[in-house]
Amino acid sequence: MQTSELRMLVVLAEEMNMRKASERLFVSQPALSQRLQTIEKSWGLQLFIRSQKGLTLTPAGEKIVAYAREVVLKEDKVKEEILALEGEVHGTLKLAVASIIGQHWLPSVLKTYVRKYPHAKISLITGWSSEILKSMYEDHVHLGIIRGNPEWKGMKKHLLTDTLYLVDTEIQNIEEVLHTERPFIQFKSDSSYYQEIQDWWHRQFNTSPKRTIVVDQIETCKQMALNGIGYAILPSVTLKDEEQEVFKIPLLEEDGKPIERHTWLLGFESSFELKQVKAFVEIVEEHQRDECY
């Protein structure tokens, strides 16, 4: 098989969905399906079981996809090592980033990066911090940007600290929450963030919210709160550029200090030796210095 076919199998195994895989590979679904059938014929084996719910790897498919991943990773590393011998920053910077940071902090950093290093490419995955850690351990990316305070045996750099706020267009102090009929708008998140909010809530009120609305994205949650549908608890990193009329009440620990969330940059030492990774870290450090002033 050619490397392009191996990469195709890796994407299919990651997405387990023909439509999503075809979008990532920039091919039509029929063309992707035809290429997969050709590969299966060449092996004389069925690699994926198709159903309305998506794709499922067969036992033979699992072995072949594992082989494909190994070959693709080795090829990428060889390319990176060759490009590192040259003077300019080339290669692909592979990032896995917590969705909140991907939406509100990362774009300005990447804007500087692509302007300064036009020959470098970027591969970006966003998701929950638990998903990012999985990608890191499976060696799919060079760097991960994680919320919370994860255990990590590689290199770990603190990026930013933000605080949590109860945000609403009407509620001006915490005590009003007990009497309002407005819903508490929540967004799905990783367990540590959700648990932190739950702990604060029960410590503060010792009861459950009267009404709740749960949405799948933090940006949806934010827009619903800003448009007066209900109140939400949001990290300050999502509110920095917000100019709308809205009340922001800080969440406090039992000792009266603000509840903080930390964001970390993680990577293995070998990744930090790559030129495109070094260049990104330098821009991040410049960005941090600018924010201090």
N, C-alpha and C positions, 0 to 999 in steps of 0.2 A: 504493500500500500504506500501511496505517496503521503508526505507529511500533511498535506492539506486534508486528506481523507482522515488521517489520525486526529487532526484538530477538530474535524467535524464530529467524530465520534465522542470526543471529550465534551464538546458543547452540548450534544444531545444528552449525554449522561448527566451533565450538570443541570440542564433545564427539564429533562423528562417530559418535554412537550414540543411537538413539531412546530407549532406556530412561533413559540418563543425562540426556539433554536434557529428557525429560518430568519427571524428578525435580526438576531445577533450575527448571523453569517451573511446577511444581505443577499439571500437567495429566496426564490419562491418556495412555497411548501411542496408543490408537485416536483420541482427540481431536486429538492432535498430528499424527498421520499424515493425518487428514482436513484439517486446516488447511494442511498442507504441499501436499497435492494441490490444494486450492483456489488457493493462491498460484501453483503451477506452471501451472494452467489459465489463470489471469489473464495470465500471461506467455506462454503457449503454448510453454513450454520445460520440459525436465526439468532440475531444479537439482541433485538428488542421485541417485546410483545406489545402490539398496538391495541389500544382500547379507547373508549370515549373519555375516560379519565386521564389519558396520557400514555406515556411509555413506561415499560418495566423491563429492566435488564434480565436477560436469561443468564443462567450460570456461565455459559460460554461467553456471553456478552460481557459479563463482569471481568473475566480474565483478559479479554481482548481490549477492553477500555482501560484496564490497569496498565497493559502494555503500551497503549496509545499515550496515556498520560506520561509514562516514563520517557518515551521517545521525545514527546513535545517539550517536556521540561529540560531534557538534556540539550536539545537543539537550541532552545532559548538561552540557556546558560552559556553555550559555546558562542552564540552570536554576541551576547553581552560581553564576554571576555575579549572577543576580537575587537568590538567597538571601543572597549576600555583602553585598548592600545593606542587609539587615535587621539588627536588633540581635542576635538570638539565633543560636546555632549550629544550622544546619539542614544539609540536603544529605546526601549519601552519602560516607562515608570509604572509599575503595577501597584495600585493602591486599593485597599479595602477600608471603607470609612463609615462610621456611624452616620445614619441618615440625617440626624439633626445637624451634625458638623458639615456634611456634604451639602446641605441646603444653605447654611448661614455663615460658615467660616471659610470653607475651602475655596469657593469660587474666586475670591480676590487673590488668594495665594496662587492658584493655578493660572490666573490671568497673567500674573507677573512671570510665572515659570514658562508659559508658552511663548510669551513675547521675548524673553531673554534667551530661550533655548528652542528655536524654531525647528531644529532637526530631531528633537526628542518627541516620542509619542507617549500617550497616556492611556492606560487601561484602568478603569475605575469601577469598583463594586461598592454599592451602598447597602446597608441593612442594619439589623440589630447588632449590638456589640458582641453578643454570643456567637452570631454568625460570622462576624469578622475574625474572632479568635479561631474559629474552625478553619477558615481560609488560611490563616497564618500558619497553623500547625500542619496543614496539608501542603504547605509550600506553594500555594497558588499565587501569592503576591509578595512584593518586596517589603512593604510597610503597611501597618494597620493603625488606624486612628480610632481609639476606643473610649467610650464613656465609662465612668465609674472608677474603680481602682483594681484592675485585674492582676492576678498573679502572672508573672512573665519571667522566664529565665534568660531571655535575650536582653538586648539593649532597650531601655525604656526612658522616654524623655517627656517631661511634663509640658503640655501645650498651653492650657488655659484653665481658669477656675471661673465658674459662673454660679449664680444663686437662683433660687426658685421663688417665683412670685405667684400669688393668686391674682388673676387678671379678670377684670369685669368692667362693663360700662356703667354699672349702677352701684355695686357694693363698694363701700369705702373703708370698712374695717372688718376684721375677722368675725366679730360677734354677730354681724348681720347674716352670716351664712346659716346660722341656726334657725333663722326666722324666714328666710326667703323661700319662695316657691320656684325660683329659677333653677334649672338643672345644672348639675356638675358635669361638664363636658370633659371626657377623658379620651386619651389616645392609647392605642396598643403599643406596648414597649417591652423591652427586656425585663426580666423578673426583678432585677435589683432596683431599677428606677421605680417600677410599680410598687414594690414593697416599701421603698423609702417614703413614698407619698401616703401609702396606707398607714404606716407607722405614725407619721406626723398627724394624719387625720384623726386616728383613734386616740392619740395622746392629747390632741387639742379639744376634741368634741365628745369622745367616748360614745359615739353613736354613728350610724351609717347615713350617707346623704339621702335626702328625701327623694330626689329624682336624679337619674344619670342618663347621659347619652355617651355611647362609646363609638369612636371613629377609628379608622385604620391608619391615619397619617397625622403627624403633629401639625402640619400646615393647615389641614382641614379644621382641626381643633382650634388653632389660633384664630383663623378667619371667622369661625362661628362665634367665638368669644368677642372678637372685635366688632362683630355686627350685632351684638346685643342678644344673642340667643340664649346665653347662659354664661357661667363662669368657668374658668379653667386654671390649672396650675401649669405654668410654663417656665422653662429655664431662661435666664436673662440673655443668653446668646441668641435666642430667637426674637428678642424684643429690641435689640440695639438700634435698629433703623426705623423703629415704629414711631410715627408722628401723630397717630390718631388719638382722640380724647379717650383715655382709658385709665382706670385706677389700677395701680400695681402695689399689692400688699406683700411685703417680704415674708416668707415662711421662716420661722425661728426654731432653733433647738431649745431644749429645756433650759439651757443656761443663758438663753437670750441671744445667742449668736446666730447669724443667718445660716440656713442649710445650704451647703455648697455641693456642686457636682464638678468633678475633675475630668479633664480630657487628656489622654496620653498618646504619644507616638511610639509604636512598638516595631521592632524588627530584629532579625538575626544579624550578628556581626558581619557575616559574609555579604549581606545585602548593602550594608553601609559602605562597602568598598567600591560599589559601582558608581560610575561618574554621574549617571542620571539621578541616582538616589542622593549622593552627596550634594548635588546642585539643588535638589528639592529641599533638603534639610537646611541648607544655607538660606534659602528664600524664606522658609518658615521662621528661622531665627531673626532675619531682618524684619519680618512681619511682626514678630513678638516685640522687638525693640521699638518699632514705630507705634505700637499700641500703648506702650508705657509712657509715651510723651504726649 
